[in-house]
Amino acid sequence: MATRQSIDNLLQQCEDSLRYAKGQLSEGMKQEHYNATEYTKAQEMLEQSYMNLEEMAHSANDQQREQLYRMRLQIQQLQNEMILTDY
């Protein structure tokens, strides 16, 4: 079973990835092709966070699984937005 601390740490890491990616998306909309490296890095961070959430869900209880699922939805939504506005 996943510990509360491990879930909290993962959720914090995911929030950091989301914040960074939202910043890169905003910059990408302003600068278009000028920050492609950072934009790609943000997409990779989101993907890694998503995979970590899926992995952690295997050892989580029902309540933790719900938290992880909600975070996965947020990540997926931002990933889709970044793909649709890919620079």
N, C-alpha and C positions, 0 to 999 in steps of 0.2 A: 504494500500500500504506500502511496506517495505521502510524504510528510507535508504538513501545512507550510513549513518553511520552504520546501522545494517548490511547491505550487506558487507561493508568494514570490519567490525569486524568479521563476519562469514568467509569471504574469508581469512582473516589473521589467524584465528584459524585453518582453513583447511590447509593453507600453513605450519603452525607449525606442524600439525599432519603428513603431508606428509614428512616434513623434519625429524621428529623423526622416522617415520616408515622406511624411506630410510636408516637412520643410523642403525636401528635395523636389517634391511635386510642385510646390509653390514656386520654387526657384526655376524649375523647368518651364513652367508656364510663362515666366518673365523672360528667361534667357534662351529658351528653345534649345538648340543643340550645344550650347556652350558648357553644360555641366553633365555631359553624357556619362562620364566615369562615375561620378557621385550618384547619379540617378540609378545606374545599374547596380552599384553597391547597395543602395537602399532597397532595390528589388530583391537582391540576394539575401539581405538581412531579413526581409519579410518572409521569404521562402524558408530560410533556416528556422525562424521562429515558428512558422506554421508546422514544419516537420517536428520540432521539439514538442509542440503542443499535442500533436497526434501521438507521439511516443509516450508522453507523460499520461495521456488519457487511459492508456492500458493498465496503469497501476493506480488510478485514482478511484475514489469512491463516487457515489452518484452526485453529490453536491459539488465536488471538485470537478467532475466531468462536465457539469453544466457551466461552471466558470470557464473552463478551458474551451468549451464549445462556443461560448459567447465571444471569447477573444479570437478564436479562429474565424468567426464570421466577420469581425472587424478587420482582421488581416486580409481575408479574401476580398472584402469590399474595396479596400485600398489597393490591393494588387490589381484588381480589375480596372479600377480608375487609372492606375499608372499605365497599364497596358493600353487602354483606350486613348490615352493622351501621350503615348510613347514618343519620345523625341530622339 
